[in-house]
């Protein structure tokens, strides 16, 4: 049964709230399945399964860079797919997923040919929910039937009878909000397409590059700009940054900063990409701007300005454009 398999290491990370019984049970099932798979001689070198507890940012930083395939399998319409898939995409991982949440935008950005799609759409979920009968689906799908037989037969809980019964009942329940059985066959078919693509290193590398290249669409700059256009509708104040206000002190701050020579102050600032720099003078509170003076760039990337009569105690800042 393992002939022609593409070797895989399946890594699942997560955590469960103290009162979330179903989530805890699923984590327990994942670990029990991993224990069986990882100790089966038939899958040695072909399939490994790992659950990483206390999934968090520091774990994600390590996983993200080494991931080949990002699995985003939430039921369409549940909006359970968030920003993790974007991070995987940026690091070159290909996505296998449903048309849910950010998966939709990822597929649009990278192209359907560089995304492994499966499952019902949100519209299809709504349409078939009233006639959803998981047992009928299981009877006609030999792969899903084999999975359910293993669960019912206690293959993953020999010494713990009945501990996964409520998971089985949830899958068999026609009112299952996730309609788990409905997407199973599509997931299996999509995984077969993944295995086929991975056997062609040149094709997989090209798809990976396309994913990384297209991930720029998900930059925070674009997101904030769209939030502003659609929701906040604030007036942009221009492409500049204002440095922290500070007071001039007696003594030298050469070559950069504010240098008082007894008659005035020489201001200087290094800015590699600035197109214009302005010196801003404030009242003693540092909150009210009194004057703004454009500074010339006298030397490469260093902006200078001399202000006669300026004395220690003056509150100033730089406004950098570009």
VENHU-V887037 format. One line per field, one symbol per residue. burial: I if it has 16 or more other ideal C-beta (glycine too) atoms within 10 Angstrom, else O. A space follows every 50 residues. Layout:
burial->???
//
This chain:
burial->OOOOOOOIOOOIOOOOOOOOOOOOIIIIIIOIIIOOIOOOOOIOOOIOIO IOOOOOOOOIOOIIOOIOIIIIIIIIIOOOIOOIIIIIIIIIIIIIIIII IIIIOIIOIIOOOIIIIIIIOIOOIOOOOOOIOIOOIIOOIOOIOOIIOO IOOOOIIOOOOOOIOOIOOIIIOOOIOOIIIIIIIOIOOIIOOIOOIIOO OOOIOOIIOIIOOIIOOIOOOOOOOOOOOOOOOOOOOOOOOOOOIOOIOO OOOOOOOIIIOOOOIIIIIOIOOIOOIIIIIIOOOOOOOOOOOOIOOOOO OOIIIOIOOIOOOIIIIIIIOO
//
